[in-house]
Amino acid sequence: MPVTVAPTADVDERAGVGEGTRIWHLAQIREDATIGRDCIIGRGAYVGPGVVLGDNCKLQNHALVYEPARLGDGVFVGPAAVLTNDEYPRAVTPDGRLKTGDDWTAVGVTVGEGAAIGARAVCVAPVTVGRWALVAAGAVVTKDVPDFALVVGVPARRVGWVGRAGRPLVAEGDAWVCPATGAAYLETDGVLTEKP
């Protein structure tokens, strides 16, 4: 399946874009970015230099993914969500000189397979969002998020667990169960794993 790029999108010729990916109006894909197969890059989305997206990812309208972020397969980034890259942001050096790329070190956000970042959420680098986790809309993530965790608020805190379907899990005996799929999960010392 061919790549589809809107005429108004800006895709650097040094970027790699996988088969079947669709890049919409006013999106910008910078040099050396790698976009997997069958991704959707929404209107006005930004993918920084060297960012890596897995297969089947969706960046909704105006999502901003700054380098050197790494997103696994099946990651969803909601409208106007931001993955930052500067731990100590300043426009100028202590002596007042405009900062250049040599004056700071970019740090990235890592997002695991199947995770979802809600609309207008902010992930402050260098956090890791675990596999299949769900960051609620508007949350500000300042600490690592475990696999399957549901986090909300400012700063984000875990309020529950979600399964692969994204639905909150329900406690049943010693397990957590997905109401949509029936899949069961076990919690041990604050870590959730899929039940075999």
VOBA-1610 file (N, C-alpha, C; in pm, whole numbers, padded with zeros to 5 digits, always signed):
BEGIN
Met+00085-00118+00000Met+00000+00000+00000Met+00090+00124+00000Pro+00062+00221-00085Pro+00149+00337-00096Pro+00136+00433+00022Val+00239+00516+00040Val+00235+00623+00138Val+00151+00736+00080Thr+00067+00797+00164Thr-00015+00911+00122Thr+00032+01033+00198Val+00072+01138+00125Val+00118+01262+00187Val+00038+01377+00130Ala-00029+01452+00216Ala-00105+01569+00169Ala-00009+01670+00106Pro-00054+01739+00001Pro+00034+01836-00066Pro+00088+01945+00025Thr+00016+01975+00133Thr+00058+02081+00225Thr+00144+02029+00341Ala+00166+01900+00349Ala+00252+01843+00454Ala+00397+01869+00417Asp+00483+01871+00520Asp+00627+01895+00501Asp+00700+01772+00551Val+00741+01684+00460Val+00812+01562+00495Val+00954+01572+00441Asp+01051+01578+00530Asp+01190+01590+00488Asp+01231+01466+00408Glu+01309+01487+00303Glu+01349+01376+00217Glu+01437+01274+00289Arg+01495+01312+00403Arg+01578+01219+00480Arg+01498+01139+00582Ala+01368+01164+00593Ala+01282+01087+00683Ala+01245+00955+00617Gly+01224+00853+00699Gly+01178+00723+00649Gly+01033+00704+00684Val+00951+00673+00585Val+00807+00659+00607Val+00764+00523+00555Gly+00702+00442+00641Gly+00662+00306+00606Gly+00540+00299+00516Glu+00527+00187+00447Glu+00415+00162+00357Glu+00281+00182+00426Gly+00187+00239+00353Gly+00051+00254+00403Gly+00031+00370+00498Thr+00136+00442+00532Thr+00123+00555+00624Thr+00059+00672+00553Arg-00026+00745+00627Arg-00094+00863+00575Arg-00054+00985+00656Ile-00010+01089+00587Ile+00036+01212+00651Ile-00053+01325+00600Trp-00120+01392+00693Trp-00224+01487+00654Trp-00176+01632+00653His-00268+01720+00618His-00249+01863+00597His-00165+01929+00707Leu-00062+02000+00668Leu+00025+02081+00754Leu+00107+02001+00855Ala+00110+01870+00845Ala+00198+01791+00932Ala+00342+01815+00890Gln+00434+01805+00988Gln+00576+01820+00958Gln+00653+01701+01012Ile+00727+01634+00924Ile+00812+01521+00961Ile+00955+01565+00932Arg+01037+01572+01037Arg+01172+01627+01023Arg+01272+01522+00977Glu+01394+01569+00948Glu+01502+01485+00899Glu+01531+01369+00994Asp+01559+01256+00934Asp+01600+01134+01004Asp+01493+01076+01096Ala+01371+01128+01090Ala+01262+01063+01163Ala+01229+00932+01092Thr+01180+00836+01169Thr+01140+00707+01113Thr+00996+00681+01154Ile+00909+00670+01055Ile+00767+00643+01078Ile+00740+00502+01026Gly+00677+00419+01109Gly+00651+00280+01070Gly+00541+00268+00965Arg+00502+00144+00942Arg+00397+00112+00845Arg+00257+00144+00902Asp+00169+00182+00810Asp+00026+00200+00842Asp+00000+00296+00957Cys+00076+00403+00964Cys+00056+00506+01066Cys-00034+00617+01011Ile-00092+00693+01102Ile-00169+00811+01064Ile-00107+00930+01138Ile-00064+01030+01061Ile-00007+01151+01117Ile-00106+01263+01086Gly-00174+01313+01189Gly-00284+01406+01170Gly-00243+01547+01132Arg-00342+01626+01104Arg-00326+01765+01062Arg-00242+01842+01164Gly-00137+01907+01116Gly-00056+01993+01202Gly+00031+01920+01302Ala+00040+01788+01294Ala+00125+01714+01387Ala+00272+01740+01354Tyr+00358+01727+01455Tyr+00501+01750+01438Tyr+00578+01629+01488Val+00672+01581+01407Val+00760+01469+01444Val+00903+01519+01427Gly+00977+01528+01538Gly+01109+01588+01538Gly+01217+01503+01474Pro+01335+01563+01454Pro+01447+01492+01392Pro+01484+01366+01471Gly+01496+01254+01399Gly+01539+01130+01463Gly+01436+01059+01548Val+01315+01113+01559Val+01209+01044+01634Val+01177+00912+01564Val+01144+00811+01644Val+01108+00679+01588Val+00966+00643+01632Leu+00881+00616+01534Leu+00746+00566+01559Leu+00737+00425+01504Gly+00676+00334+01581Gly+00656+00197+01534Gly+00545+00191+01431Asp+00501+00070+01401Asp+00392+00048+01307Asp+00258+00078+01373Asn+00159+00114+01292Asn+00020+00132+01337Asn+00003+00237+01445Cys+00085+00342+01442Cys+00071+00451+01537Cys-00025+00557+01483Lys-00087+00630+01574Lys-00174+00742+01536Lys-00132+00864+01615Leu-00093+00969+01542Leu-00070+01100+01602Leu-00187+01186+01557Gln-00269+01226+01650Gln-00386+01306+01615Gln-00346+01450+01585Asn-00442+01531+01543Asn-00416+01668+01501Asn-00337+01746+01606His-00232+01812+01560His-00149+01902+01640His-00074+01834+01754Ala-00058+01704+01748Ala+00029+01635+01845Ala+00174+01673+01814Leu+00252+01695+01919Leu+00391+01738+01904Leu+00482+01635+01969Val+00565+01570+01888Val+00655+01465+01936Val+00798+01510+01908Tyr+00864+01557+02014Tyr+00998+01612+01999Tyr+01105+01505+02016Glu+01215+01525+01943Glu+01329+01435+01945Glu+01394+01433+02082Pro+01447+01321+02124Pro+01460+01192+02056Pro+01357+01089+02103Ala+01229+01121+02096Ala+01124+01031+02142Ala+01127+00898+02067Arg+01081+00793+02137Arg+01070+00658+02081Arg+00931+00605+02115Leu+00852+00572+02013Leu+00717+00521+02033Leu+00709+00380+01975Gly+00655+00288+02054Gly+00640+00150+02010Gly+00526+00134+01912Asp+00502+00012+01871Asp+00392-00019+01778Asp+00259+00013+01844Gly+00165+00061+01764Gly+00028+00080+01811Gly+00008+00190+01912Val+00096+00289+01917Val+00084+00399+02013Val-00013+00504+01958Phe-00096+00558+02047Phe-00189+00665+02015Phe-00146+00790+02090Val-00134+00903+02017Val-00105+01032+02079Val-00219+01125+02040Gly-00296+01169+02140Gly-00417+01245+02116Gly-00394+01387+02068Pro-00502+01454+02030Pro-00494+01590+01978Pro-00424+01685+02075Ala-00327+01760+02022Ala-00256+01864+02095Ala-00175+01811+02214Ala-00150+01682+02219Ala-00062+01627+02324Ala+00082+01662+02290Val+00167+01671+02393Val+00307+01711+02373Val+00399+01613+02444Leu+00500+01565+02372Leu+00609+01487+02431Leu+00732+01576+02426Thr+00776+01625+02542Thr+00882+01726+02548Thr+01020+01664+02535Asn+01124+01752+02535Asn+01260+01701+02523Asn+01366+01783+02594Asp+01328+01874+02681Asp+01426+01960+02748Asp+01398+01962+02897Glu+01491+01905+02976Glu+01471+01902+03122Glu+01484+02039+03185Tyr+01564+02125+03128Tyr+01591+02257+03186Tyr+01570+02365+03080Pro+01446+02391+03041Pro+01421+02479+02927Pro+01455+02625+02955Arg+01529+02681+02865Arg+01563+02822+02864Arg+01588+02863+02720Ala+01549+02984+02683Ala+01577+03037+02550Ala+01720+03089+02541Val+01774+03130+02657Val+01908+03190+02659Val+01997+03119+02760Thr+02129+03136+02742Thr+02227+03085+02838Thr+02230+03178+02959Pro+02297+03139+03069Pro+02304+03227+03186Pro+02361+03366+03155Asp+02444+03378+03052Asp+02499+03510+03017Asp+02411+03587+02918Gly+02293+03534+02885Gly+02198+03606+02802Gly+02207+03579+02653Arg+02297+03490+02611Arg+02313+03456+02470Arg+02204+03356+02430Leu+02146+03375+02310Leu+02045+03282+02261Leu+02104+03142+02254Lys+02036+03045+02314Lys+02085+02908+02313Lys+02080+02849+02173Thr+02176+02762+02144Thr+02178+02686+02020Thr+02170+02538+02056Gly+02171+02453+01955Gly+02169+02309+01980Gly+02286+02260+02062Asp+02397+02332+02059Asp+02515+02293+02136Asp+02503+02326+02285Asp+02402+02404+02323Asp+02388+02451+02462Asp+02296+02365+02547Trp+02247+02255+02493Trp+02159+02168+02571Trp+02162+02027+02515Thr+02115+01934+02594Thr+02109+01795+02554Thr+01963+01751+02551Ala+01917+01710+02434Ala+01778+01664+02421Ala+01761+01529+02491Val+01654+01517+02566Val+01617+01390+02629Val+01477+01355+02580Gly+01451+01228+02558Gly+01325+01191+02496Gly+01229+01119+02587Val+01104+01116+02542Val+00999+01037+02605Val+00995+00904+02532Thr+00978+00796+02608Thr+00963+00663+02551Thr+00821+00615+02580Val+00752+00567+02478Val+00615+00519+02495Val+00609+00375+02447Gly+00564+00285+02534Gly+00560+00143+02503Gly+00445+00103+02413Glu+00456-00016+02360Glu+00357-00073+02268Glu+00214-00054+02318Gly+00127-00008+02230Gly-00016-00002+02259Gly-00060+00107+02355Ala+00031+00187+02408Ala-00006+00290+02505Ala-00080+00403+02436Ala-00156+00480+02516Ala-00232+00593+02462Ala-00209+00715+02549Ile-00184+00828+02482Ile-00166+00957+02548Ile-00287+01042+02510Gly-00366+01083+02609Gly-00489+01156+02582Gly-00468+01297+02532Ala-00577+01357+02485Ala-00575+01492+02430Ala-00517+01592+02529Arg-00429+01677+02479Arg-00365+01786+02554Arg-00284+01739+02674Ala-00254+01611+02683Ala-00164+01563+02788Ala-00022+01606+02754Val+00061+01618+02858Val+00201+01653+02840Val+00285+01546+02909Cys+00380+01490+02836Cys+00476+01395+02894Cys+00610+01466+02900Val+00660+01489+03022Val+00781+01566+03043Val+00901+01471+03041Ala+00987+01489+02940Ala+01104+01403+02923Ala+01194+01412+03045Pro+01258+01301+03081Pro+01274+01176+03009Pro+01186+01063+03060Val+01056+01082+03076Val+00970+00976+03128Val+00949+00863+03028Thr+00910+00748+03085Thr+00869+00633+03005Thr+00724+00601+03039Val+00642+00586+02936Val+00504+00543+02952Val+00500+00397+02910Gly+00460+00310+03003Gly+00467+00166+02980Gly+00368+00114+02877Arg+00388-00013+02840Arg+00304-00080+02742Arg+00157-00077+02786Trp+00071-00044+02691Trp-00074-00048+02708Trp-00125+00044+02818Ala-00042+00135+02867Ala-00086+00233+02967Ala-00178+00335+02902Leu-00250+00408+02984Leu-00340+00513+02936Leu-00318+00639+03018Val-00275+00745+02951Val-00257+00876+03013Val-00382+00956+02980Ala-00455+00999+03083Ala-00581+01068+03062Ala-00561+01204+02997Ala-00663+01252+02931Ala-00660+01384+02869Ala-00622+01489+02973Gly-00532+01579+02935Gly-00492+01689+03021Gly-00393+01656+03131Ala-00354+01530+03143Ala-00260+01490+03249Ala-00121+01544+03216Val-00040+01562+03321Val+00100+01602+03305Val+00185+01493+03368Val+00254+01416+03284Val+00331+01301+03330Val+00474+01347+03362Thr+00512+01334+03489Thr+00646+01375+03532Thr+00727+01257+03586Lys+00662+01141+03601Lys+00728+01020+03648Lys+00689+00904+03558Asp+00773+00801+03554Asp+00745+00685+03470Asp+00609+00624+03503Val+00542+00575+03400Val+00409+00514+03412Val+00424+00365+03388Pro+00379+00280+03482Pro+00391+00135+03462Pro+00305+00082+03348Asp+00339-00035+03298Asp+00256-00104+03200Asp+00114-00113+03253Phe+00015-00092+03166Phe-00128-00107+03194Phe-00184-00007+03295Ala-00105+00092+03337Ala-00154+00189+03435Ala-00246+00291+03371Leu-00345+00336+03448Leu-00430+00448+03412Leu-00387+00564+03500Val-00335+00672+03438Val-00289+00787+03515Val-00369+00910+03476Val-00397+00995+03577Val-00475+01118+03557Val-00412+01229+03639Gly-00444+01353+03605Gly-00414+01467+03689Gly-00282+01537+03662Val-00258+01639+03747Val-00139+01722+03740Val-00080+01733+03879Pro+00033+01670+03906Pro+00101+01575+03820Pro+00024+01443+03813Ala+00049+01367+03706Ala-00025+01243+03685Ala+00004+01143+03796Arg-00100+01071+03837Arg-00089+00965+03938Arg-00176+00849+03894Arg-00135+00729+03935Arg-00211+00610+03896Arg-00339+00602+03977Val-00451+00583+03905Val-00581+00569+03972Val-00646+00435+03941Gly-00579+00353+03859Gly-00635+00223+03824Gly-00549+00156+03719Trp-00607+00051+03663Trp-00540-00028+03559Trp-00631-00036+03438Val-00571-00049+03320Val-00647-00071+03197Val-00589-00192+03125Gly-00673-00256+03044Gly-00626-00368+02963Gly-00593-00323+02823Arg-00566-00420+02737Arg-00531-00388+02598Arg-00643-00314+02525Ala-00767-00331+02568Ala-00880-00262+02504Ala-00893-00118+02553Gly-00813-00078+02653Gly-00818+00059+02704Gly-00925+00083+02808Arg-01002-00021+02840Arg-01109-00008+02939Arg-01054-00031+03078Pro-01104+00044+03179Pro-01060+00020+03317Pro-01089-00124+03359Leu-00991-00185+03426Leu-01006-00323+03473Leu-01087-00326+03602Val-01154-00439+03624Val-01238-00459+03742Val-01177-00569+03827Ala-01168-00545+03958Ala-01113-00644+04051Ala-01210-00761+04064Glu-01158-00883+04044Glu-01237-01006+04064Glu-01148-01105+04135Gly-01169-01119+04266Gly-01084-01208+04345Gly-00941-01156+04347Asp-00846-01242+04310Asp-00706-01200+04310Asp-00660-01148+04174Ala-00755-01126+04083Ala-00720-01082+03948Ala-00792-00952+03914Trp-00742-00888+03809Trp-00808-00774+03746Trp-00857-00822+03610Val-00982-00788+03575Val-01043-00842+03453Val-01093-00729+03365Cys-01070-00745+03235Cys-01118-00647+03137Cys-01264-00674+03107Pro-01353-00575+03126Pro-01495-00597+03099Pro-01524-00613+02949Ala-01433-00569+02863Ala-01456-00577+02719Ala-01411-00711+02661Thr-01297-00761+02708Thr-01240-00882+02647Thr-01241-01004+02737Gly-01257-00983+02869Gly-01250-01094+02964Gly-01109-01133+03001Ala-01008-01067+02942Ala-00868-01098+02975Ala-00842-01067+03122Ala-00761-01152+03184Ala-00730-01137+03327Ala-00584-01095+03345Tyr-00561-01019+03450Tyr-00429-00965+03484Tyr-00405-00986+03633Leu-00278-01000+03668Leu-00239-01016+03808Leu-00153-00898+03851Glu-00177-00850+03975Glu-00098-00740+04029Glu-00006-00793+04140Thr+00121-00762+04128Thr+00218-00800+04230Thr+00309-00682+04257Asp+00307-00632+04379Asp+00391-00521+04420Asp+00382-00402+04326Gly+00258-00364+04286Gly+00237-00249+04200Gly+00271-00269+04055Val+00289-00395+04013Val+00318-00426+03873Val+00207-00518+03823Leu+00150-00485+03708Leu+00043-00565+03651Leu+00098-00647+03535Thr+00063-00775+03533Thr+00105-00863+03424Thr-00017-00939+03372Glu-00008-00976+03246Glu-00116-01052+03187Glu-00116-01194+03240Lys-00232-01246+03275Lys-00244-01383+03326Lys-00237-01479+03208Pro-00152-01583+03222Pro-00139-01679+03110Pro-00268-01756+03087
//
